[in-house]
């Protein structure tokens, strides 16, 4: 069942088209990651889903409802991260969390929220004294209050140290295990790889490619690199060669296992040692670079 349905969405700022006709669906229980270079249109898409701005064209539906027209009903079921500057700096972390818990109208224990994001020790500190990473963790803590059915996270781990990032990934995993659906943006491809079931890579307001991690990665060829003394490769492997300097070969293939097997059989039958042999399938990074480069 679709929790989010985006159909031919267009968003503009004056004459500037920020989102140019995108479609995607996020199903219940999924983690969906929107990726793309700076300015691709990710935040604009999230803000439209959060009901902060009206689409210039197309439609967005959360739980089958319009987030602008049925804002109250949708917001109650949706946890969103505040954008920068949304806090009153003189309130403490606990006061801020209490206030936002009330506004969310979702039941839940604020103490647990702060604890999950390692903020208990900072509960009595005014928000304006938090570090960048602590502020980001507070934003996540507020969003998850009351275990909403849907969570929309805009770059949830930007600026976090590696341990805090892992902790946040763990919390996101726990939320999904408990039944939540997650839409997030990130600039960390390893974060998308660690968390997401499906991704969409945006460029210039459009979705350039989308699918499961396996589908998106498989759109790019795998690579086999090795060194071997100056002997000609068999023609079927020579045909895959994209780069061969003195003795070093780079092959690209969409049939990694079959071509690697062929290479190893050829090397064995000629008594050759393949030095620095390295083989890997297409990766999310390859797909990303293919879109944004
Ligand atoms: P980033 O990775 O840098 O956060 P993004 O993919 O989230 O980028 P958006 O913030 O959605 O991109 O911006 C999409 C486009 O819309 C950009 O060209 C940006 O300059 C423009 N834009 C965003 N907000 C505004 C605004 N308030 N007024 C005018 N143009 C805007």
py3Dmol code that shows the C-alpha trace and the ligand (Angstrom):
import py3Dmol

protein = """\
ATOM      1  CA  UNK A   1       0.000   0.000   0.000  1.00  0.00           C
ATOM      2  CA  UNK A   2       1.295   3.474  -0.943  1.00  0.00           C
ATOM      3  CA  UNK A   3       1.940   5.878   1.937  1.00  0.00           C
ATOM      4  CA  UNK A   4       3.313   8.560  -0.403  1.00  0.00           C
ATOM      5  CA  UNK A   5       2.191   9.075  -3.981  1.00  0.00           C
ATOM      6  CA  UNK A   6       3.818  11.785  -6.070  1.00  0.00           C
ATOM      7  CA  UNK A   7       2.401  12.288  -9.549  1.00  0.00           C
ATOM      8  CA  UNK A   8       3.934  14.578 -12.168  1.00  0.00           C
ATOM      9  CA  UNK A   9       4.986  17.022  -9.433  1.00  0.00           C
ATOM     10  CA  UNK A  10       6.189  20.456 -10.538  1.00  0.00           C
ATOM     11  CA  UNK A  11       7.465  23.123  -8.143  1.00  0.00           C
ATOM     12  CA  UNK A  12       8.587  26.605  -9.058  1.00  0.00           C
ATOM     13  CA  UNK A  13      10.101  29.635  -7.373  1.00  0.00           C
ATOM     14  CA  UNK A  14       8.986  32.511  -9.595  1.00  0.00           C
ATOM     15  CA  UNK A  15      10.251  31.603 -13.061  1.00  0.00           C
ATOM     16  CA  UNK A  16      12.658  29.020 -11.716  1.00  0.00           C
ATOM     17  CA  UNK A  17      11.526  25.403 -12.105  1.00  0.00           C
ATOM     18  CA  UNK A  18      12.952  23.506  -9.121  1.00  0.00           C
ATOM     19  CA  UNK A  19      11.018  20.240  -9.613  1.00  0.00           C
ATOM     20  CA  UNK A  20      10.082  19.384 -13.161  1.00  0.00           C
ATOM     21  CA  UNK A  21       7.521  16.591 -13.335  1.00  0.00           C
ATOM     22  CA  UNK A  22       8.526  13.759 -10.999  1.00  0.00           C
ATOM     23  CA  UNK A  23       6.653  10.597 -10.063  1.00  0.00           C
ATOM     24  CA  UNK A  24       7.378   8.193  -7.245  1.00  0.00           C
ATOM     25  CA  UNK A  25       5.605   6.034  -4.719  1.00  0.00           C
ATOM     26  CA  UNK A  26       6.726   5.044  -1.228  1.00  0.00           C
ATOM     27  CA  UNK A  27       5.070   1.907   0.106  1.00  0.00           C
ATOM     28  CA  UNK A  28       4.273   1.129   3.719  1.00  0.00           C
ATOM     29  CA  UNK A  29       7.332  -0.057   5.650  1.00  0.00           C
ATOM     30  CA  UNK A  30       9.851   1.126   3.072  1.00  0.00           C
ATOM     31  CA  UNK A  31      12.876   3.377   3.445  1.00  0.00           C
ATOM     32  CA  UNK A  32      13.057   5.483   0.292  1.00  0.00           C
ATOM     33  CA  UNK A  33      16.064   7.742  -0.332  1.00  0.00           C
ATOM     34  CA  UNK A  34      16.020  10.784  -2.612  1.00  0.00           C
ATOM     35  CA  UNK A  35      19.538  11.459  -3.860  1.00  0.00           C
ATOM     36  CA  UNK A  36      21.065  14.103  -6.097  1.00  0.00           C
ATOM     37  CA  UNK A  37      23.606  16.904  -6.237  1.00  0.00           C
ATOM     38  CA  UNK A  38      23.022  20.284  -4.544  1.00  0.00           C
ATOM     39  CA  UNK A  39      20.076  22.064  -6.090  1.00  0.00           C
ATOM     40  CA  UNK A  40      18.582  18.943  -7.699  1.00  0.00           C
ATOM     41  CA  UNK A  41      15.194  19.585  -6.053  1.00  0.00           C
ATOM     42  CA  UNK A  42      15.162  17.178  -3.097  1.00  0.00           C
ATOM     43  CA  UNK A  43      14.325  19.649  -0.316  1.00  0.00           C
ATOM     44  CA  UNK A  44      11.692  21.340  -2.460  1.00  0.00           C
ATOM     45  CA  UNK A  45      10.046  17.945  -2.975  1.00  0.00           C
ATOM     46  CA  UNK A  46      10.075  17.212   0.765  1.00  0.00           C
ATOM     47  CA  UNK A  47       8.698  20.645   1.628  1.00  0.00           C
ATOM     48  CA  UNK A  48       5.825  20.084  -0.765  1.00  0.00           C
ATOM     49  CA  UNK A  49       5.105  16.709   0.831  1.00  0.00           C
ATOM     50  CA  UNK A  50       5.197  18.357   4.263  1.00  0.00           C
ATOM     51  CA  UNK A  51       2.557  20.841   3.115  1.00  0.00           C
ATOM     52  CA  UNK A  52       4.907  23.837   3.362  1.00  0.00           C
ATOM     53  CA  UNK A  53       4.386  24.782  -0.253  1.00  0.00           C
ATOM     54  CA  UNK A  54       1.797  24.143  -2.918  1.00  0.00           C
ATOM     55  CA  UNK A  55       2.780  22.301  -6.084  1.00  0.00           C
ATOM     56  CA  UNK A  56       2.806  24.355  -9.281  1.00  0.00           C
ATOM     57  CA  UNK A  57       1.527  21.236 -11.022  1.00  0.00           C
ATOM     58  CA  UNK A  58       0.777  17.561 -10.442  1.00  0.00           C
ATOM     59  CA  UNK A  59      -0.167  16.165  -7.057  1.00  0.00           C
ATOM     60  CA  UNK A  60       1.214  14.758  -3.814  1.00  0.00           C
ATOM     61  CA  UNK A  61      -0.720  12.459  -1.527  1.00  0.00           C
ATOM     62  CA  UNK A  62       0.192  11.188   1.942  1.00  0.00           C
ATOM     63  CA  UNK A  63      -2.062   8.389   3.164  1.00  0.00           C
ATOM     64  CA  UNK A  64      -4.225   9.265   0.160  1.00  0.00           C
ATOM     65  CA  UNK A  65      -4.701  12.825   1.488  1.00  0.00           C
ATOM     66  CA  UNK A  66      -3.555  16.234   0.308  1.00  0.00           C
ATOM     67  CA  UNK A  67      -0.957  17.549   2.807  1.00  0.00           C
ATOM     68  CA  UNK A  68      -2.107  21.151   2.256  1.00  0.00           C
ATOM     69  CA  UNK A  69      -5.882  20.683   2.285  1.00  0.00           C
ATOM     70  CA  UNK A  70      -5.869  18.043   5.013  1.00  0.00           C
ATOM     71  CA  UNK A  71      -2.866  19.322   6.888  1.00  0.00           C
ATOM     72  CA  UNK A  72      -4.029  18.490  10.416  1.00  0.00           C
ATOM     73  CA  UNK A  73      -4.856  14.881   9.677  1.00  0.00           C
ATOM     74  CA  UNK A  74      -1.683  14.301   7.689  1.00  0.00           C
ATOM     75  CA  UNK A  75       0.666  16.038  10.141  1.00  0.00           C
ATOM     76  CA  UNK A  76      -0.588  13.970  13.036  1.00  0.00           C
ATOM     77  CA  UNK A  77       0.579  10.826  11.255  1.00  0.00           C
ATOM     78  CA  UNK A  78       3.815  12.330   9.902  1.00  0.00           C
ATOM     79  CA  UNK A  79       7.034  13.239  11.709  1.00  0.00           C
ATOM     80  CA  UNK A  80       9.119  15.849   9.918  1.00  0.00           C
ATOM     81  CA  UNK A  81      12.473  17.378  10.724  1.00  0.00           C
ATOM     82  CA  UNK A  82      12.409  21.097  11.335  1.00  0.00           C
ATOM     83  CA  UNK A  83      14.401  23.179   8.923  1.00  0.00           C
ATOM     84  CA  UNK A  84      17.267  25.270  10.313  1.00  0.00           C
ATOM     85  CA  UNK A  85      16.194  28.147  12.486  1.00  0.00           C
ATOM     86  CA  UNK A  86      12.960  26.530  13.620  1.00  0.00           C
ATOM     87  CA  UNK A  87      13.928  26.532  17.293  1.00  0.00           C
ATOM     88  CA  UNK A  88      13.559  29.246  19.903  1.00  0.00           C
ATOM     89  CA  UNK A  89      17.197  29.357  20.992  1.00  0.00           C
ATOM     90  CA  UNK A  90      16.578  30.306  24.639  1.00  0.00           C
ATOM     91  CA  UNK A  91      14.425  27.243  25.381  1.00  0.00           C
ATOM     92  CA  UNK A  92      16.230  24.213  26.735  1.00  0.00           C
ATOM     93  CA  UNK A  93      16.375  20.934  24.864  1.00  0.00           C
ATOM     94  CA  UNK A  94      13.742  19.425  27.188  1.00  0.00           C
ATOM     95  CA  UNK A  95      11.422  22.463  26.918  1.00  0.00           C
ATOM     96  CA  UNK A  96      11.751  22.396  23.131  1.00  0.00           C
ATOM     97  CA  UNK A  97      11.007  18.680  23.017  1.00  0.00           C
ATOM     98  CA  UNK A  98       7.995  19.101  25.353  1.00  0.00           C
ATOM     99  CA  UNK A  99       6.629  21.916  23.214  1.00  0.00           C
ATOM    100  CA  UNK A 100       7.007  20.020  19.962  1.00  0.00           C
ATOM    101  CA  UNK A 101       5.535  16.876  21.495  1.00  0.00           C
ATOM    102  CA  UNK A 102       2.404  18.852  22.397  1.00  0.00           C
ATOM    103  CA  UNK A 103       2.203  20.406  18.938  1.00  0.00           C
ATOM    104  CA  UNK A 104       2.547  17.002  17.279  1.00  0.00           C
ATOM    105  CA  UNK A 105      -0.553  15.769  19.150  1.00  0.00           C
ATOM    106  CA  UNK A 106       1.025  12.302  19.223  1.00  0.00           C
ATOM    107  CA  UNK A 107       1.340  10.337  22.444  1.00  0.00           C
ATOM    108  CA  UNK A 108       4.839   9.385  23.475  1.00  0.00           C
ATOM    109  CA  UNK A 109       7.571   9.843  26.032  1.00  0.00           C
ATOM    110  CA  UNK A 110       9.867  12.831  25.404  1.00  0.00           C
ATOM    111  CA  UNK A 111      12.455  11.361  27.770  1.00  0.00           C
ATOM    112  CA  UNK A 112      12.738   8.287  25.546  1.00  0.00           C
ATOM    113  CA  UNK A 113      13.079  10.452  22.420  1.00  0.00           C
ATOM    114  CA  UNK A 114      16.015  12.365  23.931  1.00  0.00           C
ATOM    115  CA  UNK A 115      17.543   9.162  25.233  1.00  0.00           C
ATOM    116  CA  UNK A 116      17.391   7.482  21.820  1.00  0.00           C
ATOM    117  CA  UNK A 117      19.383  10.329  20.282  1.00  0.00           C
ATOM    118  CA  UNK A 118      21.850  10.541  23.201  1.00  0.00           C
ATOM    119  CA  UNK A 119      20.598  13.964  24.287  1.00  0.00           C
ATOM    120  CA  UNK A 120      19.624  13.191  27.880  1.00  0.00           C
ATOM    121  CA  UNK A 121      22.828  14.776  29.179  1.00  0.00           C
ATOM    122  CA  UNK A 122      22.019  17.952  27.231  1.00  0.00           C
ATOM    123  CA  UNK A 123      18.346  18.204  28.293  1.00  0.00           C
ATOM    124  CA  UNK A 124      18.812  21.362  30.402  1.00  0.00           C
ATOM    125  CA  UNK A 125      21.014  23.207  27.911  1.00  0.00           C
ATOM    126  CA  UNK A 126      19.495  26.096  25.900  1.00  0.00           C
ATOM    127  CA  UNK A 127      19.117  25.027  22.288  1.00  0.00           C
ATOM    128  CA  UNK A 128      21.285  27.920  21.099  1.00  0.00           C
ATOM    129  CA  UNK A 129      24.244  26.357  22.925  1.00  0.00           C
ATOM    130  CA  UNK A 130      24.041  23.024  21.109  1.00  0.00           C
ATOM    131  CA  UNK A 131      26.685  22.024  18.584  1.00  0.00           C
ATOM    132  CA  UNK A 132      25.650  21.515  14.958  1.00  0.00           C
ATOM    133  CA  UNK A 133      25.544  17.739  15.374  1.00  0.00           C
ATOM    134  CA  UNK A 134      23.538  17.970  18.616  1.00  0.00           C
ATOM    135  CA  UNK A 135      21.037  20.279  16.930  1.00  0.00           C
ATOM    136  CA  UNK A 136      20.636  17.768  14.106  1.00  0.00           C
ATOM    137  CA  UNK A 137      20.064  14.990  16.661  1.00  0.00           C
ATOM    138  CA  UNK A 138      17.432  17.125  18.399  1.00  0.00           C
ATOM    139  CA  UNK A 139      15.675  17.634  15.062  1.00  0.00           C
ATOM    140  CA  UNK A 140      15.555  13.858  14.626  1.00  0.00           C
ATOM    141  CA  UNK A 141      14.401  13.335  18.234  1.00  0.00           C
ATOM    142  CA  UNK A 142      11.460  15.724  17.736  1.00  0.00           C
ATOM    143  CA  UNK A 143      10.479  14.112  14.435  1.00  0.00           C
ATOM    144  CA  UNK A 144      10.295  10.599  15.877  1.00  0.00           C
ATOM    145  CA  UNK A 145       8.120  11.574  18.866  1.00  0.00           C
ATOM    146  CA  UNK A 146       5.217   9.191  19.228  1.00  0.00           C
ATOM    147  CA  UNK A 147       6.497   6.802  16.535  1.00  0.00           C
ATOM    148  CA  UNK A 148       4.684   8.413  13.578  1.00  0.00           C
ATOM    149  CA  UNK A 149       3.524   6.201  10.720  1.00  0.00           C
ATOM    150  CA  UNK A 150       5.557   8.263   8.254  1.00  0.00           C
ATOM    151  CA  UNK A 151       8.861  10.065   8.812  1.00  0.00           C
ATOM    152  CA  UNK A 152      10.357  12.603   6.442  1.00  0.00           C
ATOM    153  CA  UNK A 153      14.010  13.291   7.127  1.00  0.00           C
ATOM    154  CA  UNK A 154      15.985  15.919   5.203  1.00  0.00           C
ATOM    155  CA  UNK A 155      19.661  14.968   5.555  1.00  0.00           C
ATOM    156  CA  UNK A 156      19.252  13.408   9.006  1.00  0.00           C
ATOM    157  CA  UNK A 157      22.945  12.744   9.582  1.00  0.00           C
ATOM    158  CA  UNK A 158      24.674  15.727   7.986  1.00  0.00           C
ATOM    159  CA  UNK A 159      27.313  17.022  10.380  1.00  0.00           C
ATOM    160  CA  UNK A 160      27.117  14.024  12.718  1.00  0.00           C
ATOM    161  CA  UNK A 161      30.244  12.269  13.923  1.00  0.00           C
ATOM    162  CA  UNK A 162      30.567   8.622  12.799  1.00  0.00           C
ATOM    163  CA  UNK A 163      29.261   7.182  16.080  1.00  0.00           C
ATOM    164  CA  UNK A 164      26.204   9.464  16.138  1.00  0.00           C
ATOM    165  CA  UNK A 165      25.550   8.628  12.492  1.00  0.00           C
ATOM    166  CA  UNK A 166      25.539   4.892  13.270  1.00  0.00           C
ATOM    167  CA  UNK A 167      23.265   5.509  16.236  1.00  0.00           C
ATOM    168  CA  UNK A 168      20.838   7.469  14.046  1.00  0.00           C
ATOM    169  CA  UNK A 169      20.855   4.669  11.447  1.00  0.00           C
ATOM    170  CA  UNK A 170      20.032   2.252  14.246  1.00  0.00           C
ATOM    171  CA  UNK A 171      17.108   4.408  15.407  1.00  0.00           C
ATOM    172  CA  UNK A 172      15.818   4.646  11.813  1.00  0.00           C
ATOM    173  CA  UNK A 173      16.034   0.839  11.552  1.00  0.00           C
ATOM    174  CA  UNK A 174      14.095   0.469  14.829  1.00  0.00           C
ATOM    175  CA  UNK A 175      11.386   2.842  13.592  1.00  0.00           C
ATOM    176  CA  UNK A 176      10.908   0.756  10.448  1.00  0.00           C
ATOM    177  CA  UNK A 177      10.903  -2.479  12.457  1.00  0.00           C
ATOM    178  CA  UNK A 178       8.120  -0.963  14.549  1.00  0.00           C
ATOM    179  CA  UNK A 179       6.082  -0.215  11.407  1.00  0.00           C
ATOM    180  CA  UNK A 180       7.047   3.296  10.238  1.00  0.00           C
ATOM    181  CA  UNK A 181       7.691   4.304   6.623  1.00  0.00           C
ATOM    182  CA  UNK A 182      10.644   6.601   5.908  1.00  0.00           C
ATOM    183  CA  UNK A 183      11.466   9.091   3.176  1.00  0.00           C
ATOM    184  CA  UNK A 184      14.883  10.676   3.484  1.00  0.00           C
ATOM    185  CA  UNK A 185      17.420  12.687   1.549  1.00  0.00           C
ATOM    186  CA  UNK A 186      21.122  12.241   2.007  1.00  0.00           C
ATOM    187  CA  UNK A 187      24.413  13.163   0.404  1.00  0.00           C
ATOM    188  CA  UNK A 188      26.035  10.063   1.911  1.00  0.00           C
ATOM    189  CA  UNK A 189      25.724   7.215  -0.550  1.00  0.00           C
ATOM    190  CA  UNK A 190      26.819   4.708   2.101  1.00  0.00           C
ATOM    191  CA  UNK A 191      23.847   5.891   4.168  1.00  0.00           C
ATOM    192  CA  UNK A 192      21.471   5.155   1.297  1.00  0.00           C
ATOM    193  CA  UNK A 193      23.184   1.775   0.832  1.00  0.00           C
ATOM    194  CA  UNK A 194      22.917   0.964   4.535  1.00  0.00           C
ATOM    195  CA  UNK A 195      19.287   2.019   4.939  1.00  0.00           C
ATOM    196  CA  UNK A 196      17.244   2.334   1.769  1.00  0.00           C
ATOM    197  CA  UNK A 197      15.071  -0.266   0.066  1.00  0.00           C
ATOM    198  CA  UNK A 198      14.654   1.999  -2.936  1.00  0.00           C
ATOM    199  CA  UNK A 199      16.326   5.166  -4.174  1.00  0.00           C
ATOM    200  CA  UNK A 200      15.669   7.859  -6.757  1.00  0.00           C
ATOM    201  CA  UNK A 201      18.529   9.973  -8.099  1.00  0.00           C
ATOM    202  CA  UNK A 202      17.436  13.489  -9.091  1.00  0.00           C
ATOM    203  CA  UNK A 203      19.071  15.875 -11.505  1.00  0.00           C
ATOM    204  CA  UNK A 204      17.809  19.339 -12.455  1.00  0.00           C
ATOM    205  CA  UNK A 205      14.381  18.745 -10.947  1.00  0.00           C
ATOM    206  CA  UNK A 206      13.831  15.354 -12.576  1.00  0.00           C
ATOM    207  CA  UNK A 207      14.310  11.773 -11.512  1.00  0.00           C
ATOM    208  CA  UNK A 208      17.118  10.446 -13.670  1.00  0.00           C
ATOM    209  CA  UNK A 209      17.013   6.906 -12.326  1.00  0.00           C
ATOM    210  CA  UNK A 210      15.100   5.013  -9.641  1.00  0.00           C
ATOM    211  CA  UNK A 211      14.643   1.521  -8.295  1.00  0.00           C
ATOM    212  CA  UNK A 212      15.950  -0.849  -5.663  1.00  0.00           C
ATOM    213  CA  UNK A 213      19.636  -0.544  -4.833  1.00  0.00           C
ATOM    214  CA  UNK A 214      20.238  -3.683  -6.901  1.00  0.00           C
ATOM    215  CA  UNK A 215      18.326  -2.316  -9.891  1.00  0.00           C
ATOM    216  CA  UNK A 216      20.009   1.074  -9.832  1.00  0.00           C
ATOM    217  CA  UNK A 217      23.504  -0.405  -9.361  1.00  0.00           C
ATOM    218  CA  UNK A 218      22.963  -2.991 -12.100  1.00  0.00           C
ATOM    219  CA  UNK A 219      22.368  -0.237 -14.652  1.00  0.00           C
ATOM    220  CA  UNK A 220      26.111   0.361 -14.630  1.00  0.00           C
ATOM    221  CA  UNK A 221      28.674  -2.288 -15.631  1.00  0.00           C
ATOM    222  CA  UNK A 222      30.857  -4.206 -13.192  1.00  0.00           C
ATOM    223  CA  UNK A 223      34.632  -3.846 -13.444  1.00  0.00           C
ATOM    224  CA  UNK A 224      37.437  -6.381 -13.457  1.00  0.00           C
ATOM    225  CA  UNK A 225      40.992  -5.110 -13.142  1.00  0.00           C
ATOM    226  CA  UNK A 226      44.178  -7.153 -13.185  1.00  0.00           C
ATOM    227  CA  UNK A 227      47.763  -7.212 -14.329  1.00  0.00           C
ATOM    228  CA  UNK A 228      49.147  -9.907 -16.511  1.00  0.00           C
ATOM    229  CA  UNK A 229      52.397 -10.215 -18.523  1.00  0.00           C
ATOM    230  CA  UNK A 230      52.196  -9.071 -22.139  1.00  0.00           C
ATOM    231  CA  UNK A 231      50.066 -11.807 -23.700  1.00  0.00           C
ATOM    232  CA  UNK A 232      47.008 -11.092 -25.822  1.00  0.00           C
ATOM    233  CA  UNK A 233      43.663 -11.641 -24.118  1.00  0.00           C
ATOM    234  CA  UNK A 234      41.155 -13.930 -25.860  1.00  0.00           C
ATOM    235  CA  UNK A 235      38.940 -11.847 -28.202  1.00  0.00           C
ATOM    236  CA  UNK A 236      35.774 -12.105 -26.067  1.00  0.00           C
ATOM    237  CA  UNK A 237      37.646 -10.557 -23.117  1.00  0.00           C
ATOM    238  CA  UNK A 238      39.591  -8.118 -25.277  1.00  0.00           C
ATOM    239  CA  UNK A 239      36.221  -6.788 -26.454  1.00  0.00           C
ATOM    240  CA  UNK A 240      35.390  -5.783 -22.845  1.00  0.00           C
ATOM    241  CA  UNK A 241      38.644  -3.896 -22.330  1.00  0.00           C
ATOM    242  CA  UNK A 242      38.183  -0.184 -21.691  1.00  0.00           C
ATOM    243  CA  UNK A 243      41.713   0.586 -20.648  1.00  0.00           C
ATOM    244  CA  UNK A 244      44.931  -1.378 -20.928  1.00  0.00           C
ATOM    245  CA  UNK A 245      48.226   0.146 -20.110  1.00  0.00           C
ATOM    246  CA  UNK A 246      51.410  -1.863 -20.012  1.00  0.00           C
ATOM    247  CA  UNK A 247      50.291  -5.164 -18.553  1.00  0.00           C
ATOM    248  CA  UNK A 248      47.265  -3.672 -16.692  1.00  0.00           C
ATOM    249  CA  UNK A 249      43.741  -4.330 -17.894  1.00  0.00           C
ATOM    250  CA  UNK A 250      40.358  -2.827 -17.018  1.00  0.00           C
ATOM    251  CA  UNK A 251      37.331  -4.757 -18.290  1.00  0.00           C
ATOM    252  CA  UNK A 252      33.721  -3.595 -17.984  1.00  0.00           C
ATOM    253  CA  UNK A 253      30.940  -6.134 -18.058  1.00  0.00           C
ATOM    254  CA  UNK A 254      27.244  -6.555 -17.384  1.00  0.00           C
ATOM    255  CA  UNK A 255      27.877 -10.309 -16.893  1.00  0.00           C
ATOM    256  CA  UNK A 256      30.425 -10.103 -14.102  1.00  0.00           C
ATOM    257  CA  UNK A 257      30.274 -13.704 -12.891  1.00  0.00           C
ATOM    258  CA  UNK A 258      30.406 -15.240 -16.378  1.00  0.00           C
ATOM    259  CA  UNK A 259      33.234 -13.006 -17.598  1.00  0.00           C
ATOM    260  CA  UNK A 260      35.238 -13.417 -14.410  1.00  0.00           C
ATOM    261  CA  UNK A 261      34.884 -17.199 -14.743  1.00  0.00           C
ATOM    262  CA  UNK A 262      36.038 -16.940 -18.375  1.00  0.00           C
ATOM    263  CA  UNK A 263      39.038 -14.853 -17.356  1.00  0.00           C
ATOM    264  CA  UNK A 264      40.075 -17.235 -14.576  1.00  0.00           C
ATOM    265  CA  UNK A 265      39.696 -20.281 -16.860  1.00  0.00           C
ATOM    266  CA  UNK A 266      41.837 -18.608 -19.512  1.00  0.00           C
ATOM    267  CA  UNK A 267      44.530 -17.649 -16.970  1.00  0.00           C
ATOM    268  CA  UNK A 268      44.572 -21.149 -15.469  1.00  0.00           C
ATOM    269  CA  UNK A 269      44.809 -22.868 -18.833  1.00  0.00           C
ATOM    270  CA  UNK A 270      47.817 -20.698 -19.743  1.00  0.00           C
ATOM    271  CA  UNK A 271      49.458 -21.019 -16.322  1.00  0.00           C
ATOM    272  CA  UNK A 272      49.224 -17.234 -15.810  1.00  0.00           C
ATOM    273  CA  UNK A 273      48.970 -15.379 -12.510  1.00  0.00           C
ATOM    274  CA  UNK A 274      46.593 -12.412 -12.521  1.00  0.00           C
ATOM    275  CA  UNK A 275      48.242  -9.839 -10.332  1.00  0.00           C
ATOM    276  CA  UNK A 276      46.157  -7.365  -8.294  1.00  0.00           C
ATOM    277  CA  UNK A 277      42.944  -9.034  -9.447  1.00  0.00           C
ATOM    278  CA  UNK A 278      39.915  -7.027  -8.397  1.00  0.00           C
ATOM    279  CA  UNK A 279      36.286  -7.542  -9.424  1.00  0.00           C
ATOM    280  CA  UNK A 280      33.168  -5.661  -8.359  1.00  0.00           C
ATOM    281  CA  UNK A 281      29.622  -5.171  -9.562  1.00  0.00           C
ATOM    282  CA  UNK A 282      28.148  -1.809 -10.529  1.00  0.00           C
ATOM    283  CA  UNK A 283      27.659   0.385  -7.445  1.00  0.00           C
ATOM    284  CA  UNK A 284      25.311   3.097  -6.294  1.00  0.00           C
ATOM    285  CA  UNK A 285      28.262   5.488  -6.532  1.00  0.00           C
ATOM    286  CA  UNK A 286      28.752   4.584 -10.220  1.00  0.00           C
ATOM    287  CA  UNK A 287      25.047   5.204 -10.848  1.00  0.00           C
ATOM    288  CA  UNK A 288      25.156   8.501  -8.939  1.00  0.00           C
ATOM    289  CA  UNK A 289      28.229   9.735 -10.789  1.00  0.00           C
ATOM    290  CA  UNK A 290      26.636   8.651 -14.066  1.00  0.00           C
ATOM    291  CA  UNK A 291      23.698  10.925 -13.286  1.00  0.00           C
ATOM    292  CA  UNK A 292      25.355  13.984 -11.774  1.00  0.00           C
ATOM    293  CA  UNK A 293      28.684  14.096 -13.665  1.00  0.00           C
TER     294      UNK A 293
END
"""
ligand_1 = """\
31
LIG
P 20.744 20.474 -1.553
O 21.335 19.128 -1.777
O 21.736 21.578 -1.754
O 19.949 20.600 -0.292
P 18.275 20.157 -3.074
O 18.342 19.010 -4.028
O 17.566 19.954 -1.801
O 19.725 20.723 -2.821
P 16.477 22.378 -3.464
O 16.824 23.056 -2.184
O 15.173 21.706 -3.580
O 17.637 21.362 -3.902
O 16.601 23.474 -4.619
C 16.187 23.212 -5.960
C 16.379 24.466 -6.786
O 15.474 25.471 -6.339
C 17.752 25.092 -6.705
O 18.095 25.592 -7.965
C 17.599 26.202 -5.686
O 18.495 27.244 -5.954
C 16.172 26.640 -5.930
N 15.549 27.144 -4.694
C 15.390 26.482 -3.527
N 14.750 27.237 -2.607
C 14.486 28.432 -3.212
C 13.837 29.636 -2.806
N 13.338 29.770 -1.578
N 13.777 30.634 -3.713
C 14.264 30.514 -4.955
N 14.889 29.401 -5.419
C 15.001 28.370 -4.566
"""
view = py3Dmol.view(width=600, height=400)
view.addModel(protein, "pdb")
view.setStyle({"model": 0}, {"cartoon": {"style": "trace"}})
view.addModel(ligand_1, "xyz")
view.setStyle({"model": 1}, {"stick": {}})
view.zoomTo()
view.show()
